[in-house]
């Protein structure tokens, strides 16, 4: 009777039945890094600064179609003013008399009425910030 108890005691003391160091793939080093990052994020949130940003993924073709639709709507509202596209580099495209979406949907073609005559510009949609009059 004492022999099974001694064997079980020996197994527990040698570590065969001891708790594993990695539970569900989480090693002590990984847990330490996680705790450090969690503490850092908690400090940022309490100070009002967060490193987190929300990201919305939009299909480029749908975005280009939205810009084209916005142009169509704005151009029919007031015929005296031309629609203006504002780009992310602070460039303003004005005097637009036509807009087309290229087949890939990632670029737009603009037909501009300038003092030098009709000009064409092709702009990637990620450079367009807004549309207005």
Buried (B, 14 or more C-beta within 10 A) or exposed (E): EEEEEEEEEEEEEEEEEEEEEEEEEEEEEEEEEEEEEEEEEEEEEEEEEEEEEEEEEEEBBEBBBBBBEBBEEBBEEEEEEBBBBBBEEEEEBBBBEEBBBBEEBBBBEBBBBEEEEEEEEEBEBEBBEEBEE
